[in-house]
Amino acid sequence: MKQNSIKAILLTFSLMLLLMVLYPLAMWGIAQLSPNQGKGFLVADKNNQHYYENIGQSFSKDHYFWGRPSAVDYNAAGSGASNKGSNNQEYLQEVEKRLNDFLQKNPTVKKEDVPVDLITASGSGLDPNISVQGAIVQVDRIAKARGLNHEKVKELIDNQIEKPLLGSLGPDKINVLKLNIELDKLSK
């Protein structure tokens, strides 16, 4: 018994050293080699306010593109999902409400044309990106709210499309914050 206890204590301290000291130091070191030394990428808007480009922001006004819903109300200090499954009645009602709200504000869009990323929250609750289709279905609302030509708004979307990593790892996407900052520049 004494021999097993000593082994268990040694294993515990070895894992503590590995997981509480060496691993965090290794991750910190890798972050120092990345752009911005792991501090995130800041983007400035026309008022010179700074936002993190890789953290979802709340946009709910009609003259902005809306991003993906957040299960944590866009609180970066406590990211996470709702952990509700697709057969959870409360979750289904929440998604249905989001869909109805979206359709009410975007009357030219058909229910079947609304991409899932506009009505379901991401795993982190902080996804800064939407699909290209998620941006396109919002064009009519934004063009009307800002008094812009539809083609000009679509051109703006085309200019903001981010291709997948290595050309094939993931879908095309659009960063909503960057898109809305460019939209503000366009509307000056």
N, C-alpha and C positions, 0 to 999 in steps of 0.2 A: 504494500500500500504506500509506504514512504517513497519507494522508488518511482511509482506512478505519479505521486504528488509533485515530486521534484521535476519530472518530465513535463507535467502540465504547467507548472510555474514557469519553467524555461520557455516552453512554447508560447505561453501568454506574453511574456516579456519580449520575446523575439517578434511576435506579431505586432505588439504595440510599437516597437522600434520601427518595423517595416511600414506599418500603416499610418502611424501618427507622426513619424519624423521623415523617413526616407522617401516615401511616396509623395507627400505634400511638397517636399523640397524638389523632387524631380519635376513635378507638375509646375511649380513656380519657375524653375529653371527653363523649362520648355516655353512657358509663357513669355519669359524675358526675350526669347529669340523671335517671337512673333511680332507683327506690326503692332504698335501702340503698347508693347510689353504686357499684353493680356488685360489692358484696361478698357477695352471696348473701342468701337469706332463711333466718334461723335459726328453728327451732321448738324449744320446750322441752317435755320430758316431765314426768311427775309427780315425778321426782327432780331436776328443774331441770337436767338435762343438755341441752346444745344440740346440734342436728343441722341439717344443711342440707337444706331441704325439696326442693331440685331435684337432689339426688344420691342415687342408689339406696343403700339400706342392706341389710345382710344380716340376714334374719329366717329362722331355721330351726326354731324351737321350735314345737311343735304348737299352742300357745295364741296364736300370732300369725298374721296373714295373711302369706303369703309373697309376695315381690316377684318381679320378673323376674330370671332368672339373669344372672350377670355373667361375661363372658369375661376380665375383669381382676381378679376377686375383690374387686370394689367398691373398688378403689384409685383414688381421684380424681386422684392425681398422674400416673397413666398410663392414661387412658381409651383404649378401642379395642375393636374387634371381633376375633373369632378369625380372620377372613378365610378361613374354610373354607366351601366351597361346599356346596350341598345334595346333591351327588353324592359328597362326600368320606366315605369309609367310617368314618373315625375320628369325624367330626362326627355322622354318623347314629347311631353307637353311643352317643355322649354324650347326644344328644337322647333316644334310646330309654331310657337309664338314668335320665334326669331324669323321663321319663314314668312309668316303672315305680316309681320312688321316690315320685312324687306319688300314684300310684294305691294304693300300699301304705299310705301315711299317710291317704288319703282313700278308704276302701273303698266308700263309697256313690256314688262318681262313676264314670261309664262312660268308657271310653277316648276315645270320640268327643266327649264333652262337655268335655274339657280344652282350654281355649283355647291357641293357639300361644304367646302371650306368657308363659305359665308354664313353658314348656320350652325356649324359644330365647332366647339373649341378644340384647340390642339392639346397634345399631351402635356406641354409645359404651361399652357395658358398664355404664352407670350410670343406666339409665332408672329414675326414681323411681315410675313409674306402672304400673298394670295396668288391664286392661279391666274393665268392670263384671262380665262373665261370669267373669273370673279371680277376682274376690272372691266371687261367689255360689257357685262350686263348692267353696269352702273353708269355707262356713258350718257344715256338719255337724261337721267336725273341731274347729272353734273352739268351737262351742256345747258340744260334749261335753267338751273339755279344760277349759273355764272354768265348766262347769255353768250355762250361760246358756240362755235361751229362744231358739229359732231365729228367731222373729219379731223379737226385740230386736236380734239380730245383723244381720238383714236391714234393719231400720230404720236401724241405724248405717251400713250400706253406702249406703242411699238418701240419707242426709244428707251423705255425703262425695263424692257424684258431682260431678265438675267437668265442666261443659258445654264444648263446643268453642269456639274463638276465633270471635267474631262469629256464634255459633250454628250454624255449618255447616262450619268449617274443621277437620276431624278428628273422631275419635270421642269419645264420652263416656269419661272416665277417672277413676281413683281413685288418689290419692297414698297409697302404702302406709304411709309413715311417719306421716302425719297420721291415717290410719285406725287404726293400731296404738296411737297415743297416745290417741285417743278410746276405743278398746277397753279400754285400761288404766284410763281414768277410769270407764268403765262397770262395770268389775269390782271397784271399790274395796269 
